[in-house]
Amino acid sequence: MFEAAHLVADLTHVDGAVVMTTGLDLLGFGEEIAGDVPEVPRVMRARDLEGVEREWVRTDRVGTRHRSAYRLCHILRDAPAVVVSQDGGRRFIRWHKDAVTYWEQVATAPWEVYIPVRGCRAGVHRPLCSSGQRMWSASPTMGYGH
């Protein structure tokens, strides 16, 4: 597993997307999600962890990785995406409410990261929502798994 994680990390050095299945099978790298896919001229930037406070942001100032992820999440509304930029920035992207939305919050420890699970509302340091579901999972479903 350690070697596989390093291989995927090395593949991210190539500009474009690393495409994997939910079973973590590698489908391709250096990819751009394009074709008959509409451009996404603007997305929402979440200002809080639950995505309640958001603002519109133009997408013409970001690179291939970001634009590909935005197109993917626009078309496949249940698909999450993670973009790691060469400058060190990280974005968690998914369809949220009515638009493609991204989060830039970066945790300093694993227990500080909570990505909202549908139907749950919890604070930053509350790992369980009222239904007892975990707020975050390290699974590729990015918050939908438990």
CNS distance restraints for C-alpha pairs under 8 A (distance, minus, plus):
assign (resid   1 and name CA) (resid   5 and name CA) 6.20 0.50 0.50
assign (resid   2 and name CA) (resid   6 and name CA) 6.40 0.50 0.50
assign (resid   3 and name CA) (resid   7 and name CA) 6.18 0.50 0.50
assign (resid   4 and name CA) (resid   8 and name CA) 6.30 0.50 0.50
assign (resid   5 and name CA) (resid   9 and name CA) 6.15 0.50 0.50
assign (resid   6 and name CA) (resid  10 and name CA) 6.05 0.50 0.50
assign (resid   7 and name CA) (resid  11 and name CA) 6.27 0.50 0.50
assign (resid   8 and name CA) (resid  12 and name CA) 6.47 0.50 0.50
assign (resid   8 and name CA) (resid  18 and name CA) 7.67 0.50 0.50
assign (resid   9 and name CA) (resid  13 and name CA) 7.33 0.50 0.50
assign (resid  11 and name CA) (resid  18 and name CA) 7.04 0.50 0.50
assign (resid  11 and name CA) (resid  29 and name CA) 6.44 0.50 0.50
assign (resid  11 and name CA) (resid  30 and name CA) 7.68 0.50 0.50
assign (resid  12 and name CA) (resid  16 and name CA) 7.66 0.50 0.50
assign (resid  12 and name CA) (resid  17 and name CA) 7.38 0.50 0.50
assign (resid  12 and name CA) (resid  18 and name CA) 6.51 0.50 0.50
assign (resid  12 and name CA) (resid  29 and name CA) 7.50 0.50 0.50
assign (resid  12 and name CA) (resid  30 and name CA) 7.69 0.50 0.50
assign (resid  13 and name CA) (resid  86 and name CA) 7.99 0.50 0.50
assign (resid  14 and name CA) (resid  29 and name CA) 7.45 0.50 0.50
assign (resid  14 and name CA) (resid  30 and name CA) 5.44 0.50 0.50
assign (resid  15 and name CA) (resid  30 and name CA) 5.46 0.50 0.50
assign (resid  15 and name CA) (resid  31 and name CA) 7.86 0.50 0.50
assign (resid  15 and name CA) (resid  64 and name CA) 7.14 0.50 0.50
assign (resid  15 and name CA) (resid  65 and name CA) 6.97 0.50 0.50
assign (resid  16 and name CA) (resid  29 and name CA) 6.83 0.50 0.50
assign (resid  16 and name CA) (resid  30 and name CA) 4.18 0.50 0.50
assign (resid  16 and name CA) (resid  31 and name CA) 4.84 0.50 0.50
assign (resid  16 and name CA) (resid  32 and name CA) 5.55 0.50 0.50
assign (resid  16 and name CA) (resid  64 and name CA) 5.79 0.50 0.50
assign (resid  16 and name CA) (resid  65 and name CA) 4.96 0.50 0.50
assign (resid  16 and name CA) (resid  68 and name CA) 7.67 0.50 0.50
assign (resid  17 and name CA) (resid  28 and name CA) 7.96 0.50 0.50
assign (resid  17 and name CA) (resid  29 and name CA) 5.63 0.50 0.50
assign (resid  17 and name CA) (resid  30 and name CA) 5.32 0.50 0.50
assign (resid  17 and name CA) (resid  31 and name CA) 4.79 0.50 0.50
assign (resid  17 and name CA) (resid  32 and name CA) 6.11 0.50 0.50
assign (resid  17 and name CA) (resid  33 and name CA) 7.92 0.50 0.50
assign (resid  17 and name CA) (resid  65 and name CA) 5.74 0.50 0.50
assign (resid  17 and name CA) (resid  68 and name CA) 7.16 0.50 0.50
assign (resid  17 and name CA) (resid  69 and name CA) 7.80 0.50 0.50
assign (resid  18 and name CA) (resid  26 and name CA) 7.67 0.50 0.50
assign (resid  18 and name CA) (resid  27 and name CA) 7.75 0.50 0.50
assign (resid  18 and name CA) (resid  28 and name CA) 5.87 0.50 0.50
assign (resid  18 and name CA) (resid  29 and name CA) 4.17 0.50 0.50
assign (resid  18 and name CA) (resid  30 and name CA) 6.32 0.50 0.50
assign (resid  18 and name CA) (resid  31 and name CA) 6.64 0.50 0.50
assign (resid  19 and name CA) (resid  26 and name CA) 6.25 0.50 0.50
assign (resid  19 and name CA) (resid  27 and name CA) 5.35 0.50 0.50
assign (resid  19 and name CA) (resid  28 and name CA) 5.20 0.50 0.50
assign (resid  19 and name CA) (resid  29 and name CA) 6.05 0.50 0.50
assign (resid  19 and name CA) (resid  31 and name CA) 7.46 0.50 0.50
assign (resid  20 and name CA) (resid  24 and name CA) 5.42 0.50 0.50
assign (resid  20 and name CA) (resid  25 and name CA) 5.34 0.50 0.50
assign (resid  20 and name CA) (resid  26 and name CA) 4.59 0.50 0.50
assign (resid  20 and name CA) (resid  27 and name CA) 5.31 0.50 0.50
assign (resid  20 and name CA) (resid  28 and name CA) 7.21 0.50 0.50
assign (resid  21 and name CA) (resid  25 and name CA) 5.22 0.50 0.50
assign (resid  21 and name CA) (resid  26 and name CA) 6.75 0.50 0.50
assign (resid  21 and name CA) (resid  27 and name CA) 7.14 0.50 0.50
assign (resid  22 and name CA) (resid 140 and name CA) 5.86 0.50 0.50
assign (resid  22 and name CA) (resid 141 and name CA) 7.01 0.50 0.50
assign (resid  24 and name CA) (resid 140 and name CA) 7.59 0.50 0.50
assign (resid  32 and name CA) (resid  64 and name CA) 6.75 0.50 0.50
assign (resid  32 and name CA) (resid  65 and name CA) 7.32 0.50 0.50
assign (resid  32 and name CA) (resid  68 and name CA) 5.55 0.50 0.50
assign (resid  33 and name CA) (resid  37 and name CA) 7.74 0.50 0.50
assign (resid  33 and name CA) (resid  68 and name CA) 4.80 0.50 0.50
assign (resid  33 and name CA) (resid  69 and name CA) 7.50 0.50 0.50
assign (resid  33 and name CA) (resid  71 and name CA) 6.75 0.50 0.50
assign (resid  33 and name CA) (resid  72 and name CA) 6.69 0.50 0.50
assign (resid  34 and name CA) (resid  68 and name CA) 7.12 0.50 0.50
assign (resid  34 and name CA) (resid  71 and name CA) 7.68 0.50 0.50
assign (resid  37 and name CA) (resid  71 and name CA) 6.86 0.50 0.50
assign (resid  37 and name CA) (resid  75 and name CA) 7.70 0.50 0.50
assign (resid  38 and name CA) (resid  71 and name CA) 7.06 0.50 0.50
assign (resid  39 and name CA) (resid  67 and name CA) 8.00 0.50 0.50
assign (resid  39 and name CA) (resid  71 and name CA) 6.50 0.50 0.50
assign (resid  40 and name CA) (resid  59 and name CA) 7.12 0.50 0.50
assign (resid  40 and name CA) (resid  67 and name CA) 7.50 0.50 0.50
assign (resid  40 and name CA) (resid  70 and name CA) 6.56 0.50 0.50
assign (resid  40 and name CA) (resid  71 and name CA) 6.18 0.50 0.50
assign (resid  40 and name CA) (resid  74 and name CA) 7.52 0.50 0.50
assign (resid  41 and name CA) (resid  58 and name CA) 6.01 0.50 0.50
assign (resid  41 and name CA) (resid  59 and name CA) 5.41 0.50 0.50
assign (resid  41 and name CA) (resid  60 and name CA) 6.84 0.50 0.50
assign (resid  42 and name CA) (resid  56 and name CA) 6.42 0.50 0.50
assign (resid  42 and name CA) (resid  57 and name CA) 5.37 0.50 0.50
assign (resid  42 and name CA) (resid  58 and name CA) 4.33 0.50 0.50
assign (resid  42 and name CA) (resid  59 and name CA) 5.16 0.50 0.50
assign (resid  43 and name CA) (resid  56 and name CA) 5.68 0.50 0.50
assign (resid  43 and name CA) (resid  57 and name CA) 5.44 0.50 0.50
assign (resid  43 and name CA) (resid  58 and name CA) 6.59 0.50 0.50
assign (resid  43 and name CA) (resid  59 and name CA) 6.91 0.50 0.50
assign (resid  43 and name CA) (resid  70 and name CA) 7.68 0.50 0.50
assign (resid  43 and name CA) (resid  99 and name CA) 6.59 0.50 0.50
assign (resid  43 and name CA) (resid 100 and name CA) 5.34 0.50 0.50
assign (resid  43 and name CA) (resid 101 and name CA) 5.78 0.50 0.50
assign (resid  43 and name CA) (resid 102 and name CA) 7.60 0.50 0.50
assign (resid  44 and name CA) (resid  54 and name CA) 5.89 0.50 0.50
assign (resid  44 and name CA) (resid  55 and name CA) 5.32 0.50 0.50
assign (resid  44 and name CA) (resid  56 and name CA) 4.58 0.50 0.50
assign (resid  44 and name CA) (resid  57 and name CA) 5.92 0.50 0.50
assign (resid  44 and name CA) (resid  99 and name CA) 6.59 0.50 0.50
assign (resid  44 and name CA) (resid 100 and name CA) 6.14 0.50 0.50
assign (resid  44 and name CA) (resid 101 and name CA) 4.49 0.50 0.50
assign (resid  44 and name CA) (resid 102 and name CA) 6.41 0.50 0.50
assign (resid  45 and name CA) (resid  54 and name CA) 5.36 0.50 0.50
assign (resid  45 and name CA) (resid  55 and name CA) 5.33 0.50 0.50
assign (resid  45 and name CA) (resid  56 and name CA) 6.29 0.50 0.50
assign (resid  45 and name CA) (resid  57 and name CA) 6.48 0.50 0.50
assign (resid  45 and name CA) (resid 101 and name CA) 5.67 0.50 0.50
assign (resid  45 and name CA) (resid 102 and name CA) 5.18 0.50 0.50
assign (resid  45 and name CA) (resid 103 and name CA) 6.32 0.50 0.50
assign (resid  46 and name CA) (resid  50 and name CA) 7.74 0.50 0.50
assign (resid  46 and name CA) (resid  51 and name CA) 4.83 0.50 0.50
assign (resid  46 and name CA) (resid  52 and name CA) 7.24 0.50 0.50
assign (resid  46 and name CA) (resid  53 and name CA) 6.02 0.50 0.50
assign (resid  46 and name CA) (resid  54 and name CA) 4.45 0.50 0.50
assign (resid  46 and name CA) (resid  55 and name CA) 6.79 0.50 0.50
assign (resid  46 and name CA) (resid 101 and name CA) 6.47 0.50 0.50
assign (resid  46 and name CA) (resid 102 and name CA) 5.91 0.50 0.50
assign (resid  46 and name CA) (resid 103 and name CA) 5.31 0.50 0.50
assign (resid  46 and name CA) (resid 104 and name CA) 7.78 0.50 0.50
assign (resid  47 and name CA) (resid  51 and name CA) 6.59 0.50 0.50
assign (resid  47 and name CA) (resid  52 and name CA) 7.67 0.50 0.50
assign (resid  47 and name CA) (resid  53 and name CA) 5.26 0.50 0.50
assign (resid  47 and name CA) (resid  54 and name CA) 5.40 0.50 0.50
assign (resid  47 and name CA) (resid  55 and name CA) 7.51 0.50 0.50
assign (resid  47 and name CA) (resid 103 and name CA) 7.48 0.50 0.50
assign (resid  48 and name CA) (resid  52 and name CA) 6.61 0.50 0.50
assign (resid  48 and name CA) (resid  53 and name CA) 5.96 0.50 0.50
assign (resid  48 and name CA) (resid  54 and name CA) 7.66 0.50 0.50
assign (resid  48 and name CA) (resid 103 and name CA) 7.96 0.50 0.50
assign (resid  49 and name CA) (resid 103 and name CA) 7.30 0.50 0.50
assign (resid  49 and name CA) (resid 105 and name CA) 7.41 0.50 0.50
assign (resid  49 and name CA) (resid 114 and name CA) 7.06 0.50 0.50
assign (resid  49 and name CA) (resid 115 and name CA) 6.73 0.50 0.50
assign (resid  49 and name CA) (resid 116 and name CA) 7.36 0.50 0.50
assign (resid  49 and name CA) (resid 124 and name CA) 7.34 0.50 0.50
assign (resid  50 and name CA) (resid 115 and name CA) 7.21 0.50 0.50
assign (resid  50 and name CA) (resid 116 and name CA) 5.79 0.50 0.50
assign (resid  50 and name CA) (resid 121 and name CA) 7.19 0.50 0.50
assign (resid  51 and name CA) (resid  96 and name CA) 7.61 0.50 0.50
assign (resid  51 and name CA) (resid 101 and name CA) 7.90 0.50 0.50
assign (resid  51 and name CA) (resid 103 and name CA) 7.97 0.50 0.50
assign (resid  59 and name CA) (resid  67 and name CA) 7.05 0.50 0.50
assign (resid  62 and name CA) (resid  66 and name CA) 6.12 0.50 0.50
assign (resid  62 and name CA) (resid  67 and name CA) 6.86 0.50 0.50
assign (resid  63 and name CA) (resid  67 and name CA) 6.32 0.50 0.50
assign (resid  64 and name CA) (resid  68 and name CA) 5.92 0.50 0.50
assign (resid  65 and name CA) (resid  69 and name CA) 6.20 0.50 0.50
assign (resid  65 and name CA) (resid  83 and name CA) 6.51 0.50 0.50
assign (resid  65 and name CA) (resid  85 and name CA) 7.97 0.50 0.50
assign (resid  66 and name CA) (resid  70 and name CA) 6.14 0.50 0.50
assign (resid  66 and name CA) (resid  83 and name CA) 6.45 0.50 0.50
assign (resid  67 and name CA) (resid  71 and name CA) 6.19 0.50 0.50
assign (resid  68 and name CA) (resid  72 and name CA) 6.16 0.50 0.50
assign (resid  69 and name CA) (resid  73 and name CA) 6.16 0.50 0.50
assign (resid  69 and name CA) (resid  81 and name CA) 5.90 0.50 0.50
assign (resid  69 and name CA) (resid  82 and name CA) 7.69 0.50 0.50
assign (resid  69 and name CA) (resid  83 and name CA) 7.39 0.50 0.50
assign (resid  69 and name CA) (resid  93 and name CA) 7.21 0.50 0.50
assign (resid  70 and name CA) (resid  74 and name CA) 6.03 0.50 0.50
assign (resid  70 and name CA) (resid  93 and name CA) 7.30 0.50 0.50
assign (resid  70 and name CA) (resid  94 and name CA) 7.95 0.50 0.50
assign (resid  70 and name CA) (resid 100 and name CA) 6.50 0.50 0.50
assign (resid  71 and name CA) (resid  75 and name CA) 6.29 0.50 0.50
assign (resid  72 and name CA) (resid  76 and name CA) 5.85 0.50 0.50
assign (resid  72 and name CA) (resid  79 and name CA) 7.18 0.50 0.50
assign (resid  72 and name CA) (resid  81 and name CA) 7.98 0.50 0.50
assign (resid  73 and name CA) (resid  77 and name CA) 5.43 0.50 0.50
assign (resid  73 and name CA) (resid  78 and name CA) 7.28 0.50 0.50
assign (resid  73 and name CA) (resid  79 and name CA) 5.66 0.50 0.50
assign (resid  73 and name CA) (resid  80 and name CA) 6.54 0.50 0.50
assign (resid  73 and name CA) (resid  81 and name CA) 7.21 0.50 0.50
assign (resid  73 and name CA) (resid  93 and name CA) 7.23 0.50 0.50
assign (resid  73 and name CA) (resid  94 and name CA) 5.42 0.50 0.50
assign (resid  73 and name CA) (resid  95 and name CA) 5.73 0.50 0.50
assign (resid  73 and name CA) (resid 100 and name CA) 6.30 0.50 0.50
assign (resid  74 and name CA) (resid  95 and name CA) 6.56 0.50 0.50
assign (resid  74 and name CA) (resid  99 and name CA) 7.53 0.50 0.50
assign (resid  74 and name CA) (resid 100 and name CA) 5.94 0.50 0.50
assign (resid  77 and name CA) (resid  94 and name CA) 7.17 0.50 0.50
assign (resid  77 and name CA) (resid  95 and name CA) 5.34 0.50 0.50
assign (resid  78 and name CA) (resid  94 and name CA) 7.33 0.50 0.50
assign (resid  78 and name CA) (resid  95 and name CA) 6.96 0.50 0.50
assign (resid  79 and name CA) (resid  94 and name CA) 6.48 0.50 0.50
assign (resid  79 and name CA) (resid  95 and name CA) 7.76 0.50 0.50
assign (resid  79 and name CA) (resid 141 and name CA) 7.68 0.50 0.50
assign (resid  80 and name CA) (resid  92 and name CA) 7.48 0.50 0.50
assign (resid  80 and name CA) (resid  93 and name CA) 5.86 0.50 0.50
assign (resid  80 and name CA) (resid  94 and name CA) 4.79 0.50 0.50
assign (resid  80 and name CA) (resid  95 and name CA) 7.75 0.50 0.50
assign (resid  80 and name CA) (resid 141 and name CA) 6.65 0.50 0.50
assign (resid  80 and name CA) (resid 142 and name CA) 6.42 0.50 0.50
assign (resid  81 and name CA) (resid  92 and name CA) 6.02 0.50 0.50
assign (resid  81 and name CA) (resid  93 and name CA) 5.01 0.50 0.50
assign (resid  81 and name CA) (resid  94 and name CA) 6.33 0.50 0.50
assign (resid  82 and name CA) (resid  90 and name CA) 7.16 0.50 0.50
assign (resid  82 and name CA) (resid  91 and name CA) 5.70 0.50 0.50
assign (resid  82 and name CA) (resid  92 and name CA) 4.70 0.50 0.50
assign (resid  82 and name CA) (resid  93 and name CA) 6.06 0.50 0.50
assign (resid  83 and name CA) (resid  90 and name CA) 5.62 0.50 0.50
assign (resid  83 and name CA) (resid  91 and name CA) 5.10 0.50 0.50
assign (resid  83 and name CA) (resid  92 and name CA) 6.59 0.50 0.50
assign (resid  83 and name CA) (resid  93 and name CA) 7.76 0.50 0.50
assign (resid  84 and name CA) (resid  88 and name CA) 6.69 0.50 0.50
assign (resid  84 and name CA) (resid  89 and name CA) 5.88 0.50 0.50
assign (resid  84 and name CA) (resid  90 and name CA) 4.58 0.50 0.50
assign (resid  84 and name CA) (resid  91 and name CA) 6.61 0.50 0.50
assign (resid  85 and name CA) (resid  89 and name CA) 5.16 0.50 0.50
assign (resid  85 and name CA) (resid  90 and name CA) 6.31 0.50 0.50
assign (resid  89 and name CA) (resid 104 and name CA) 7.57 0.50 0.50
assign (resid  90 and name CA) (resid 104 and name CA) 5.99 0.50 0.50
assign (resid  90 and name CA) (resid 106 and name CA) 7.28 0.50 0.50
assign (resid  91 and name CA) (resid 102 and name CA) 6.01 0.50 0.50
assign (resid  91 and name CA) (resid 103 and name CA) 5.49 0.50 0.50
assign (resid  91 and name CA) (resid 104 and name CA) 4.90 0.50 0.50
assign (resid  91 and name CA) (resid 105 and name CA) 7.85 0.50 0.50
assign (resid  92 and name CA) (resid 102 and name CA) 5.42 0.50 0.50
assign (resid  92 and name CA) (resid 103 and name CA) 5.15 0.50 0.50
assign (resid  92 and name CA) (resid 104 and name CA) 6.69 0.50 0.50
assign (resid  93 and name CA) (resid 100 and name CA) 7.05 0.50 0.50
assign (resid  93 and name CA) (resid 101 and name CA) 5.71 0.50 0.50
assign (resid  93 and name CA) (resid 102 and name CA) 4.31 0.50 0.50
assign (resid  93 and name CA) (resid 103 and name CA) 6.52 0.50 0.50
assign (resid  94 and name CA) (resid 100 and name CA) 5.71 0.50 0.50
assign (resid  94 and name CA) (resid 101 and name CA) 5.67 0.50 0.50
assign (resid  94 and name CA) (resid 102 and name CA) 6.59 0.50 0.50
assign (resid  95 and name CA) (resid  99 and name CA) 5.61 0.50 0.50
assign (resid  95 and name CA) (resid 100 and name CA) 4.36 0.50 0.50
assign (resid  95 and name CA) (resid 101 and name CA) 5.86 0.50 0.50
assign (resid  96 and name CA) (resid 100 and name CA) 6.09 0.50 0.50
assign (resid  96 and name CA) (resid 101 and name CA) 5.83 0.50 0.50
assign (resid 106 and name CA) (resid 113 and name CA) 7.48 0.50 0.50
assign (resid 107 and name CA) (resid 112 and name CA) 5.50 0.50 0.50
assign (resid 107 and name CA) (resid 113 and name CA) 5.62 0.50 0.50
assign (resid 108 and name CA) (resid 112 and name CA) 6.99 0.50 0.50
assign (resid 109 and name CA) (resid 113 and name CA) 7.50 0.50 0.50
assign (resid 111 and name CA) (resid 125 and name CA) 7.59 0.50 0.50
assign (resid 111 and name CA) (resid 127 and name CA) 7.69 0.50 0.50
assign (resid 112 and name CA) (resid 124 and name CA) 6.56 0.50 0.50
assign (resid 112 and name CA) (resid 125 and name CA) 6.44 0.50 0.50
assign (resid 113 and name CA) (resid 124 and name CA) 7.42 0.50 0.50
assign (resid 113 and name CA) (resid 136 and name CA) 6.96 0.50 0.50
assign (resid 114 and name CA) (resid 124 and name CA) 6.59 0.50 0.50
assign (resid 114 and name CA) (resid 127 and name CA) 7.27 0.50 0.50
assign (resid 114 and name CA) (resid 135 and name CA) 5.40 0.50 0.50
assign (resid 114 and name CA) (resid 136 and name CA) 4.90 0.50 0.50
assign (resid 114 and name CA) (resid 143 and name CA) 7.92 0.50 0.50
assign (resid 115 and name CA) (resid 135 and name CA) 5.91 0.50 0.50
assign (resid 115 and name CA) (resid 136 and name CA) 5.20 0.50 0.50
assign (resid 115 and name CA) (resid 142 and name CA) 7.36 0.50 0.50
assign (resid 115 and name CA) (resid 143 and name CA) 5.53 0.50 0.50
assign (resid 116 and name CA) (resid 120 and name CA) 6.43 0.50 0.50
assign (resid 116 and name CA) (resid 121 and name CA) 6.85 0.50 0.50
assign (resid 116 and name CA) (resid 122 and name CA) 7.87 0.50 0.50
assign (resid 116 and name CA) (resid 135 and name CA) 5.62 0.50 0.50
assign (resid 116 and name CA) (resid 136 and name CA) 7.01 0.50 0.50
assign (resid 116 and name CA) (resid 143 and name CA) 6.42 0.50 0.50
assign (resid 117 and name CA) (resid 121 and name CA) 7.87 0.50 0.50
assign (resid 117 and name CA) (resid 133 and name CA) 7.98 0.50 0.50
assign (resid 117 and name CA) (resid 134 and name CA) 7.76 0.50 0.50
assign (resid 117 and name CA) (resid 135 and name CA) 5.65 0.50 0.50
assign (resid 117 and name CA) (resid 136 and name CA) 7.31 0.50 0.50
assign (resid 117 and name CA) (resid 143 and name CA) 5.54 0.50 0.50
assign (resid 117 and name CA) (resid 144 and name CA) 5.70 0.50 0.50
assign (resid 118 and name CA) (resid 144 and name CA) 7.41 0.50 0.50
assign (resid 120 and name CA) (resid 129 and name CA) 5.33 0.50 0.50
assign (resid 120 and name CA) (resid 130 and name CA) 6.94 0.50 0.50
assign (resid 120 and name CA) (resid 131 and name CA) 7.38 0.50 0.50
assign (resid 120 and name CA) (resid 133 and name CA) 7.77 0.50 0.50
assign (resid 120 and name CA) (resid 135 and name CA) 7.43 0.50 0.50
assign (resid 121 and name CA) (resid 129 and name CA) 6.00 0.50 0.50
assign (resid 121 and name CA) (resid 130 and name CA) 7.71 0.50 0.50
assign (resid 122 and name CA) (resid 126 and name CA) 5.89 0.50 0.50
assign (resid 122 and name CA) (resid 127 and name CA) 7.48 0.50 0.50
assign (resid 122 and name CA) (resid 128 and name CA) 7.09 0.50 0.50
assign (resid 122 and name CA) (resid 129 and name CA) 5.51 0.50 0.50
assign (resid 122 and name CA) (resid 130 and name CA) 7.95 0.50 0.50
assign (resid 122 and name CA) (resid 135 and name CA) 7.66 0.50 0.50
assign (resid 127 and name CA) (resid 134 and name CA) 5.98 0.50 0.50
assign (resid 127 and name CA) (resid 135 and name CA) 5.70 0.50 0.50
assign (resid 127 and name CA) (resid 136 and name CA) 7.64 0.50 0.50
assign (resid 128 and name CA) (resid 132 and name CA) 5.35 0.50 0.50
assign (resid 128 and name CA) (resid 133 and name CA) 5.54 0.50 0.50
assign (resid 128 and name CA) (resid 134 and name CA) 4.91 0.50 0.50
assign (resid 128 and name CA) (resid 135 and name CA) 5.82 0.50 0.50
assign (resid 129 and name CA) (resid 133 and name CA) 5.66 0.50 0.50
assign (resid 129 and name CA) (resid 134 and name CA) 6.71 0.50 0.50
assign (resid 129 and name CA) (resid 135 and name CA) 6.60 0.50 0.50
assign (resid 133 and name CA) (resid 146 and name CA) 6.99 0.50 0.50
assign (resid 134 and name CA) (resid 146 and name CA) 5.94 0.50 0.50
assign (resid 135 and name CA) (resid 143 and name CA) 6.47 0.50 0.50
assign (resid 136 and name CA) (resid 142 and name CA) 7.09 0.50 0.50
assign (resid 136 and name CA) (resid 143 and name CA) 4.71 0.50 0.50
assign (resid 136 and name CA) (resid 144 and name CA) 7.80 0.50 0.50
assign (resid 136 and name CA) (resid 145 and name CA) 7.85 0.50 0.50
assign (resid 136 and name CA) (resid 146 and name CA) 7.43 0.50 0.50
assign (resid 137 and name CA) (resid 141 and name CA) 7.86 0.50 0.50
assign (resid 137 and name CA) (resid 142 and name CA) 6.07 0.50 0.50
assign (resid 137 and name CA) (resid 143 and name CA) 5.12 0.50 0.50
assign (resid 137 and name CA) (resid 144 and name CA) 7.44 0.50 0.50
assign (resid 137 and name CA) (resid 145 and name CA) 6.02 0.50 0.50
assign (resid 137 and name CA) (resid 146 and name CA) 5.88 0.50 0.50
assign (resid 138 and name CA) (resid 142 and name CA) 6.49 0.50 0.50
assign (resid 138 and name CA) (resid 143 and name CA) 7.59 0.50 0.50
assign (resid 139 and name CA) (resid 143 and name CA) 7.40 0.50 0.50
assign (resid 139 and name CA) (resid 145 and name CA) 6.29 0.50 0.50
assign (resid 139 and name CA) (resid 146 and name CA) 7.95 0.50 0.50
assign (resid 141 and name CA) (resid 145 and name CA) 5.82 0.50 0.50
